[in-house]
Amino acid sequence: MKTVVMMLVFVSGSAAMAWDYIEGTADQVPATYLSWCDHNSVIAQDSNGNLFVRANCSESGLQCKTSQIYRAQGSVVSASCVRK
């Protein structure tokens, strides 16, 4: 009986922690920015920390859109040019 109670405590604790992570807000999740949108352009940063325009979406008649993918240890943010 003692073993069953201990198993239930461990399982319920794990489920509660998982629910808290799912219910957390996006502000609490650390993000890695590969690129982002600024003035309808895709902006990125090189290994020296310098910012550069990866793509100018206006030149192609497209619109810059940012997308975010959630991973186990945070999220990854990237931008691309898409049709309007």
C-alpha positions in Angstrom: 0.0 0.0 0.0 2.8 2.4 0.8 4.4 1.7 -2.6 1.1 2.5 -4.4 0.7 5.8 -2.5 4.3 6.8 -3.3 3.8 6.0 -7.0 0.6 8.2 -7.1 2.5 11.1 -5.5 5.3 10.9 -8.1 2.9 10.6 -11.0 0.6 13.4 -9.9 3.5 15.7 -9.2 4.9 15.2 -12.7 1.5 15.8 -14.3 1.1 19.0 -12.3 4.5 20.3 -13.4 3.8 19.6 -17.0 0.5 21.4 -16.8 2.2 24.5 -15.3 4.6 24.6 -18.2 1.8 24.3 -20.8 -0.2 27.0 -19.1 2.8 29.4 -18.8 2.8 32.6 -20.8 5.1 33.2 -23.8 7.0 35.9 -21.8 8.3 33.2 -19.4 9.7 31.0 -22.1 13.3 31.9 -23.2 13.6 32.7 -26.9 16.4 32.4 -29.4 16.0 34.9 -32.3 17.4 33.7 -35.6 15.8 36.6 -37.4 12.9 39.1 -37.0 10.9 41.7 -39.0 11.7 45.4 -39.1 10.1 47.8 -41.6 9.0 44.9 -43.9 12.6 43.5 -44.0 14.0 40.3 -42.4 16.8 41.3 -40.0 19.5 38.9 -38.6 22.6 39.2 -36.6 26.0 37.8 -37.6 28.5 36.1 -35.3 30.2 39.4 -34.5 26.9 40.9 -33.3 26.3 43.1 -36.4 22.8 43.5 -37.7 22.1 43.0 -41.4 19.2 42.9 -43.7 18.7 39.3 -44.8 15.8 40.0 -47.2 13.8 43.1 -48.2 10.3 41.8 -48.6 9.0 45.0 -50.1 11.2 44.6 -53.2 9.5 41.3 -54.0 6.0 42.6 -53.2 5.8 40.3 -50.1 5.2 40.9 -46.4 7.6 40.0 -43.6 6.1 37.5 -41.1 7.6 36.3 -37.8 7.0 32.8 -36.6 7.8 31.1 -33.3 8.4 27.4 -32.6 8.2 26.1 -29.1 10.8 23.6 -28.0 11.5 21.8 -24.7 14.1 24.4 -23.5 12.4 27.5 -24.9 11.4 28.8 -28.3 13.0 29.7 -31.6 11.9 32.9 -33.5 12.5 33.4 -37.2 11.2 35.7 -39.9 10.5 35.2 -43.6 8.9 36.9 -46.6 5.4 35.6 -47.4 2.6 36.5 -49.8 0.3 39.3 -48.6 
